[in-house]
Amino acid sequence: MQQLAKNTNRDPGPDEGNSRTGTEPRLDVAPEFWHEIRGADTQEPDGIDLLELASARRALRLLKEKLGRLRLLELLHEEITVGNAYLRTQLVHSAGRTITGETTLRAHGITAGQFTSWLSRAFGHEDVMLAGHPEHYAIHAADGAVNIVETLGEFVCSFYMREWDDSATGSVIAAHDGGAARRSLLTLKDGTIIGSISNLFTDEPDGGFTAQLSVTLPAACGSRDVQQHLEHFAVEYRNWILAAAAEGNSAVPVPVK
């Protein structure tokens, strides 16, 4: 594949020297480098990034499949122990206070009902759930709940997602236009509640739907952990919505933003 490269080192302008004395330009001004590499078949600047992303996903899927859940969790045992200790510590420091954040995705070409029906079925297929996000390490039924091992903030944590209820208490999401907000408590294995997630899927007049996704964590986790999980939501739900749409009608592209 042909690749074009550009590397320019900008000459300092007159403002960067002493124009009155003619002295040399200031040494504290770093030269500006600019790179752009495009492939002959990928004219967009991020085209090669997308090729790398597809390759990385394949490689990661292969490694997870070859290792299997048990061996993968054995490898991550130390990280999970540290991550869960972090959650317990933040819970104590929070003294009952919580922090909540919300993100919204907009999908076209698929309805809320079609997506939620697909998602309900997908929860029974761990490979489909793991494909939603690179930092999904295990998502499977255990102890009457769904055990999820994934990155939360900077830590790999193992927690349990309890049954959905129709209460979005603690969430900024409110039901509207006939939609029903629902919440799932997040707990550690011993039942200690560490937070909750809430969502609301609302059909739009154009045939698409809006997904409002919310997470609530102990206040001591701070806004950075909340923001990280909202970004996590954006990645996994985008991938799941696209997978649901592809299964329903592979001929119809579904933009998600």
Secondary structure as GFF3:
##gff-version 3
##sequence-region A 1 257
A	DSSP	beta_strand	3	9	.	.	.	ID=ss1
A	DSSP	three_ten_helix	14	16	.	.	.	ID=ss2
A	DSSP	beta_strand	33	39	.	.	.	ID=ss3
A	DSSP	alpha_helix	47	75	.	.	.	ID=ss4
A	DSSP	alpha_helix	77	94	.	.	.	ID=ss5
A	DSSP	beta_strand	98	107	.	.	.	ID=ss6
A	DSSP	alpha_helix	112	122	.	.	.	ID=ss7
A	DSSP	alpha_helix	126	130	.	.	.	ID=ss8
A	DSSP	beta_strand	136	142	.	.	.	ID=ss9
A	DSSP	beta_strand	145	152	.	.	.	ID=ss10
A	DSSP	beta_strand	155	161	.	.	.	ID=ss11
A	DSSP	beta_strand	182	187	.	.	.	ID=ss12
A	DSSP	beta_strand	193	203	.	.	.	ID=ss13
A	DSSP	beta_strand	209	218	.	.	.	ID=ss14
A	DSSP	three_ten_helix	219	221	.	.	.	ID=ss15
A	DSSP	alpha_helix	222	248	.	.	.	ID=ss16
###
